[in-house]
Each structure stands twice: as C-alpha cells, then as structure tokens.
C-alpha cells in the first residue's frame, strides 16, 4: 500500500544550490531562494546545525563524479548542419553531475563541518580546471587539488546551444579528464577519507558521468569501508546495464522515471502507470538493491520503495514531497534542470546526520 505524504509542485529551492544555474533562473523575478524558513521567520542555520550535531551519527559526505565547464549560447534558432548563425547571449557555468551534487550537499549547511563534503573527480591542468576547483572550494567542498588536476587531458566541457523561441537545445559533451578517474584512484581516495573509521554514518554518492568501472569500484570500496552507498544512474551509458555486481553494492538507488523504465527494460516510460512504477522499483529491490529505490517523479514528487527496518521481506512504499514550510512552495517552477542533482546531494547530506530516509528525502525536496 502506498502512503501519501504530500503533493510535490517541483524541486526548485534546492535546485538553486546546484553548481550550474541556467540563465532562466538567474533572470526570473519570481524565483525565491531557499532560506530554511517557517512562514516568514527564517531558521537560523547555526541552530539547525546544533540540533543535528547533538545526534550521534555525524558522518562525511563523499561525492564521486564529474566536474565540467558548461558553455551555453542562446540564439533565435538552432543552426542546420554547415550553417553559421549569430547568437544573442552566452554564459559559462560550472557544472557536471558530481560537482552539482557536491555543492548541493555543502550549501544547505547541515553537514558536520569537521567531517565535511568531499569531492573525488578529475579536471585538466588548465585554467578552466583550476577555476572549477576554486569554485568548488569556495562553496565549502573539500578536495585534494593535487590529485584532482591531471596532465594529458583537458577539463570536461559541454557546448550547449539553446533556441530561445522553442527551448530546444543541442549539447555536445567532451568528458576529457572525467574519464581519467580510475578504479585505483577511487580506491586510494576512499581509503584516505574513510579508512580511519570512526563514528557516524558516512555517505558516498556516485553517478555515471565517469567510467562505469570507476563508479562500480566506488560502490564496492565504499561498502567495504562501511559507508552508505547511493547510485544516481544518470546518464546511463549506451549498452550499459545494472548487473548483479552493481546491485549487491547499492544501498539506495535514485533514478528518475525514464531511468527507472530503462533499468527495467521498458521502452516507453509514458505508458507506465503509478502502480507500474512501484512494481518496477520493487523489482530492483528483488534484484539486490539493499535498502531502497527512490524514484524522482518531477511534478508528482518522489516515491520511496524500501525494505522495512525490522523485516527486509516487508516492502513499503511512501510518496514524499517538499516540506510544507518550503519558501517557494507555491511559486511556479522556473527551470527543472539539475533538480535531480540537487535532490541527490541534499539527500546525502541529511542522511549523513542520521536522519531517517523518509524524512531526509522529504527535506531534500525543498
């Protein structure tokens, strides 16, 4: 049976914490930045941290993933092959799913500062890479600059063209240094960050904008070191599938509707009902996901399908959404790009403080 918590209007408040903020969000006068408020009275982040600091579970958050420079050109139309057109605007923004999630986890201000949010990724030894690492550190993300910068590969870049009339876009991504992150790199970095053990629940989050072999090793190594593992299976590489090697190392799997359907071999997610989505999520638990599958559902919120804390054979489904006091709850969604990254980063941050999954996911929605 599905338990309904609230209806979701859209992930937008945590979205503004993400590394990449599109021009539509910057220019929207209706966009309200999150302030962790109840009504019109802001909550003091210092008091919030004191509340969570009193909890025994205060772990590290470690994000393993991509760091990119996005370069976006806006024009009245998209060029045809061989055509050159003039654009009307151009912006550069820091991005990459890994970097987005790290900044989201750090920016909400609830992670224990002594443990912190850590980023494991690779950039080139170039001006773009140095700028991106500096930006991450300015957002409170901890990283090893010497390991992060490599020679022989450029920093990952995404060239984006946007049609201002239709909103359609074309994107070409050159991963560059992101693909240089190896299994050995992951092992060494995680051993340094988690090898000392200690109290608290450490959380390791990984996506698929790096080599799948490095992502899989992240899950394996983190599991062996006692961390809670989260896989955001996006973007799924061509001809890649989730096999038993993956399932047995994943505590929490966070796909969206399209990724859920792809993982379950369903060609068209538009034909799937809510009950069908729940059944697919349950099938992933049956295949080996150890704790829960959280499906992000856009305007419909998110669905947690999880094993009971007391009986792993008892599968429970909970529909969750943003907290009732979210400042921008009744504002229109300006731009949903990066919403999934913001949700994943915030979820990892709250879980590192020992907060239960249902509450952590609801808080991560807003």
Secondary structure, 3 states (H helix, E strand, C coil): CEEECCCCCCCCCHHHHCCCCCHHHHHCCCCCCCCCEECCEECCHHHHHHHHHCCCCCCCEEEECCCEEEEEEEECCCCCCCCCCCCCEEEEEEECHHHHHHHHHHHCCCCCCCCCEEEECCEECCHHHHHHHHHHHHCCEECCHHHHEECCCCCEEEEEEEECCCCCEEEEEECHHHHHCCHHHHHHHHHHHHCCCCCCCCEEEECCCCCHHHHHHHHHHHHHCCCEEEECCCCCCCCCCCCHHHHCCCCEECCEHHHHHHHCCCCCHHHCCHHHHHHHHHHHHHHCCCCEEEEECHHHCEEEEEECCCCCCCEEEEEECCCCCCCCCCCCCCCCCCHHHHHHHHHHHHHCCCCCHHHHHHHHCC
